[in-house]
Amino acid sequence: MEKEEFYREMRENSLKLDIELNEEQLEKLYMYMDILLEWNQKMNLTAITDKKEIILKHFVDSLTINKYIDKNKSIIDVGTGAGFPGIPIKIIRDDVEVVLVDSLNKRINFLNEVINKLELKNIKAIHARAEEIGKTEEYREKFDISTSRAVANLSTLSEYLIPLVKINGKCICMKGPDINEEIEQSKVAIKTLGGKIEDIKSFRLPNSDFSRNIVIVKKISKTDKKYPRKAGIPSKEPIR
């Protein structure tokens, strides 16, 4: 895919999300795709290697949460993997501060390469498990927004995300289709951790049949210090 075609596809899709990309942002997204594909030959970062699919399923998908992020907010992206949604959001939003968290150090090396080559400011990548970072004084209840894409079921995910946000902050959970049962099963966990489901947005990615849901959880009270529990427990024994 030539750069011009990439620019055109990105512009077209992002305009459907009410996002107007400038030349510098398009260039950074294009560079990001190149670095992703180059590193993906050495390590498993993404199963998606078709450039049109990268545009839609990684970049555009990441940008669907942009409208729920107010100005000058701090964001933590948990289990970010190859940097989604945190890096695309940072590329289009100079005003936000982003922390990327992943448990694999190889991925952190990749993320640092992207951050350096794209000369992104007010963003850093941290090697940690979600359960560990939620216990540290530096990060616990310090963020306006926590987010995650395709990491865990909503009960488990709530235990990763809710401890990281301030009261009145929110968790933006990016989910696939068919989430009714998952939402029902997560209600006890969300309440226990100090949260409340504020909104559920269902939509399709532009020019596609791919269904997505965004679950927005508002933090209404402090999280009990016993959460998150030790590494591995939230996924094996979700709060019910």
C-alpha positions as CSV (number, residue, x, y, z in Angstrom):
1,M,0.0,0.0,0.0
2,E,1.4,3.4,-1.1
3,K,1.5,6.2,1.4
4,E,-1.2,8.2,-0.5
5,E,-3.6,5.3,-0.3
6,F,-2.9,4.8,3.4
7,Y,-3.6,8.5,4.0
8,R,-6.8,8.4,2.0
9,E,-8.1,5.3,3.8
10,M,-7.2,6.7,7.2
11,R,-8.8,10.1,6.5
12,E,-12.0,8.5,5.1
13,N,-12.5,6.2,8.1
14,S,-11.6,8.7,10.8
15,L,-13.9,11.3,9.4
16,K,-16.7,8.9,10.1
17,L,-15.6,9.1,13.7
18,D,-15.6,12.9,13.5
19,I,-11.8,13.0,13.6
20,E,-10.0,15.1,11.1
21,L,-6.4,13.9,10.8
22,N,-3.6,16.3,9.7
23,E,-0.5,15.5,7.7
24,E,1.7,15.0,10.7
25,Q,-0.7,12.6,12.4
26,L,-1.1,10.6,9.2
27,E,2.7,10.4,8.8
28,K,3.1,9.1,12.3
29,L,0.4,6.5,11.9
30,Y,2.1,5.3,8.7
31,M,5.4,5.1,10.4
32,Y,3.8,3.2,13.3
33,M,2.4,0.6,10.8
34,D,5.8,0.2,9.2
35,I,7.5,-0.4,12.6
36,L,4.8,-2.8,13.6
37,L,5.1,-4.9,10.5
38,E,8.9,-4.9,10.7
39,W,9.0,-6.0,14.4
40,N,6.2,-8.5,13.7
41,Q,8.6,-10.5,11.6
42,K,10.8,-11.1,14.7
43,M,8.1,-11.4,17.4
44,N,4.4,-12.0,17.6
45,L,2.8,-8.5,17.9
46,T,-0.3,-8.9,15.7
47,A,-2.0,-11.6,13.7
48,I,-3.3,-8.9,11.4
49,T,-0.7,-8.1,8.7
50,D,-2.9,-6.8,5.8
51,K,-2.5,-3.1,5.7
52,K,-6.1,-2.3,5.1
53,E,-7.0,-4.5,8.1
54,I,-4.4,-2.8,10.3
55,I,-6.0,0.6,9.4
56,L,-9.5,-0.6,10.3
57,K,-9.0,-3.2,13.1
58,H,-6.1,-1.5,14.9
59,F,-5.9,2.2,14.1
60,V,-9.6,3.1,13.5
61,D,-10.8,0.7,16.2
62,S,-8.5,2.4,18.7
63,L,-9.7,5.9,17.7
64,T,-13.4,4.9,18.4
65,I,-12.8,5.8,22.1
66,N,-11.5,9.3,21.3
67,K,-14.9,11.0,21.8
68,Y,-15.1,9.7,25.4
69,I,-11.8,11.3,26.4
70,D,-12.1,14.9,27.7
71,K,-9.3,17.4,27.2
72,N,-6.1,17.2,29.2
73,K,-6.8,13.8,30.8
74,S,-4.4,11.2,32.0
75,I,-4.9,7.7,30.5
76,I,-3.5,4.3,31.4
77,D,-3.8,1.6,28.8
78,V,-3.6,-1.8,30.5
79,G,-2.4,-4.9,28.5
80,T,-1.6,-2.6,25.6
81,G,0.1,-5.3,23.5
82,A,1.4,-3.5,20.4
83,G,0.1,-0.2,21.7
84,F,-3.6,-0.3,21.1
85,P,-5.5,1.9,21.8
86,G,-3.0,4.1,23.6
87,I,-0.6,5.0,20.8
88,P,-3.1,5.9,18.1
89,I,-4.9,8.1,20.7
90,K,-1.7,9.8,21.7
91,I,-0.8,10.4,18.0
92,I,-4.1,12.4,17.5
93,R,-4.2,14.0,21.0
94,D,-1.3,16.2,22.2
95,D,-3.3,17.2,25.2
96,V,-3.5,13.8,26.9
97,E,-0.9,12.0,29.0
98,V,-0.6,8.3,28.4
99,V,0.9,5.3,30.3
100,L,1.1,2.0,28.4
101,V,1.3,-1.2,30.5
102,D,2.2,-4.6,29.4
103,S,3.5,-7.8,31.1
104,L,5.9,-8.7,28.3
105,N,9.2,-6.9,28.2
106,K,9.7,-7.6,24.5
107,R,6.6,-5.6,23.8
108,I,7.8,-2.7,26.0
109,N,11.0,-2.6,23.9
110,F,8.8,-2.3,20.8
111,L,6.6,0.4,22.3
112,N,9.7,2.4,23.3
113,E,11.0,2.2,19.7
114,V,7.6,3.5,18.4
115,I,7.6,6.3,21.0
116,N,11.1,7.4,20.2
117,K,10.8,7.2,16.4
118,L,7.5,9.0,16.3
119,E,8.9,11.5,18.9
120,L,5.8,11.2,21.0
121,K,5.7,13.3,24.2
122,N,4.0,12.7,27.6
123,I,3.7,8.9,27.0
124,K,5.7,6.1,28.6
125,A,5.6,2.3,28.5
126,I,5.9,0.2,31.7
127,H,6.7,-3.4,32.1
128,A,4.3,-4.7,34.8
129,R,1.2,-6.9,35.4
130,A,-2.1,-5.1,35.9
131,E,-2.5,-6.7,39.4
132,E,0.9,-5.3,40.5
133,I,0.6,-1.8,39.1
134,G,-2.8,-1.4,40.7
135,K,-1.2,-1.9,44.1
136,T,1.6,0.7,43.7
137,E,1.2,4.1,45.3
138,E,2.5,5.8,42.2
139,Y,-0.3,4.6,40.0
140,R,-3.2,3.5,42.2
141,E,-6.2,5.8,41.8
142,K,-4.1,8.3,39.9
143,F,-5.7,8.3,36.5
144,D,-8.7,10.1,34.9
145,I,-9.2,7.2,32.5
146,S,-8.1,3.5,32.3
147,T,-8.7,1.6,29.2
148,S,-8.1,-1.8,27.7
149,R,-8.9,-3.6,24.4
150,A,-9.5,-7.4,24.2
151,V,-7.7,-8.3,27.4
152,A,-10.2,-10.2,29.6
153,N,-13.8,-10.7,30.5
154,L,-15.5,-7.7,32.1
155,S,-15.4,-9.1,35.7
156,T,-11.6,-9.7,35.5
157,L,-11.0,-6.5,33.5
158,S,-12.8,-4.4,36.2
159,E,-10.3,-5.6,38.8
160,Y,-7.4,-4.5,36.5
161,L,-8.9,-1.1,35.6
162,I,-11.0,0.3,38.4
163,P,-8.2,0.4,41.1
164,L,-6.2,2.7,38.7
165,V,-8.7,5.5,38.3
166,K,-9.6,8.4,40.6
167,I,-13.1,8.8,42.0
168,N,-15.2,10.2,39.2
169,G,-12.7,8.8,36.7
170,K,-13.8,6.2,34.2
171,C,-12.8,2.9,32.7
172,I,-13.3,2.6,29.0
173,C,-13.6,-1.1,28.2
174,M,-13.3,-2.0,24.5
175,K,-15.2,-5.1,23.7
176,G,-16.4,-7.2,20.8
177,P,-20.0,-8.2,20.0
178,D,-22.4,-10.2,22.2
179,I,-21.6,-8.8,25.6
180,N,-25.0,-9.0,27.4
181,E,-24.1,-12.1,29.4
182,E,-20.6,-10.7,30.2
183,I,-22.1,-7.4,31.5
184,E,-24.6,-9.3,33.7
185,Q,-21.9,-11.4,35.2
186,S,-19.7,-8.4,35.9
187,K,-22.2,-6.3,37.9
188,V,-21.1,-7.7,41.3
189,A,-17.4,-7.1,40.5
190,I,-17.9,-3.6,39.3
191,K,-19.9,-2.6,42.4
192,T,-17.5,-4.3,44.8
193,L,-14.6,-2.4,43.2
194,G,-16.3,1.0,43.5
195,G,-17.6,1.3,40.0
196,K,-20.9,1.7,38.2
197,I,-21.8,1.1,34.5
198,E,-22.5,4.5,33.1
199,D,-23.0,3.8,29.4
200,I,-22.8,1.0,26.8
201,K,-22.1,2.1,23.2
202,S,-22.8,-0.4,20.4
203,F,-21.6,0.3,16.9
204,R,-19.9,-1.0,13.8
205,L,-16.5,0.0,12.6
206,P,-16.8,2.3,9.5
207,N,-17.3,0.6,6.1
208,S,-17.5,-2.8,7.7
209,D,-19.7,-5.4,9.5
210,F,-17.4,-5.6,12.5
211,S,-19.6,-5.0,15.7
212,R,-18.0,-3.4,18.7
213,N,-19.1,-2.3,22.2
214,I,-17.6,0.2,24.5
215,V,-18.6,-0.2,28.2
216,I,-18.0,2.9,30.2
217,V,-17.6,2.4,34.0
218,K,-17.6,5.4,36.3
219,K,-15.7,5.2,39.6
220,I,-18.0,6.3,42.3
221,S,-16.1,5.2,45.5
222,K,-12.6,4.2,46.6
223,T,-11.5,0.6,45.8
224,D,-10.9,-1.6,48.8
225,K,-7.2,-2.1,49.4
226,K,-7.5,-5.8,49.0
227,Y,-8.0,-5.3,45.3
228,P,-6.5,-6.1,42.9
229,R,-5.7,-9.5,44.2
230,K,-2.4,-11.3,43.5
231,A,-1.3,-12.0,39.9
232,G,-3.4,-14.6,38.2
233,I,-6.3,-14.7,40.7
234,P,-8.6,-12.1,39.0
235,S,-8.6,-14.3,35.8
236,K,-9.0,-17.6,37.6
237,E,-11.5,-16.5,40.2
238,P,-13.4,-13.4,38.9
239,I,-15.4,-11.5,41.6
240,R,-19.0,-12.8,41.3
